[in-house]
Amino acid sequence: MSFAGVLAGADLRADGLSVVVPEGWHQGRTAYGGFSSSVALAAAKRVGGTDLPTLRSAQVSFVAPLSARITATARLLRVGKNAVWIAAEVGSESGIGLTATFVFMRPVASELALNHAPLPDRLIAVEDARPAISDLAPLFLRHNFEARFALPRAPEKRPELCWWVRLKQADALDPVASLLLTADALPPGVMPMLGARVPASSMGWQVNLLTATPETRGGWWLLRSSGDYAGGGCSSQTMRIWNSAGEPVLSGIQSIAIFG
């Protein structure tokens, strides 16, 4: 079932909504992180109302596995002149599985303009890239996304992944919701150093949207995750997304537990 279809069948309430996580959105024993984060965002937008500005930042903590029926609730933290802060929680019968804080902000005048997010070197055009999803990939990836390798195979193992990724069914979603749903699709950047069978679990995720109007051609986004630290079972990675024109649209950092 598409994510739009999941939302269309949600049980709505004043402070959020309740949905059933389809099997096709599972990542191991829990819902895919982009799915549960997007359910939290949907609850936040219900509470924020029709005049809510565009999402510009999100802080997400993955507390516990989420599956079966989950409920997302949200509450306003602050309404400022230009920005709105909303907190959200997603839980199930087992308790809280995700907490998030979303910041929605209107554009403001500024003379400052920086862009230090160049595209990776030796980038393969999406039309020439090879498929990246195998039969061993998580269910959510096989069922809901297309992905292609965006860089040539490196001669040595590196803590980095870079793929072209697009959502198979995005027509009924607004661009920001579609982007957040896609943003966590890559495996952890350190996985090439470990192998596909080593268990890993996201713990925290900071996302910054670099544009209020993300757009791309053909639905394809360029995702890159680079592990910059690993030790004691924890890994930290930086994350970046560009559109098909090479413009940066999202940056982030994620903490990951590595069980091997």
Summary of the structure (lengths in Angstrom):
residues: 260
radius of gyration: 17.8
end to end distance: 32.8
largest distance: 54.2
contacts: 827
relative contact order: 0.16
helix: 19%
strand: 42%
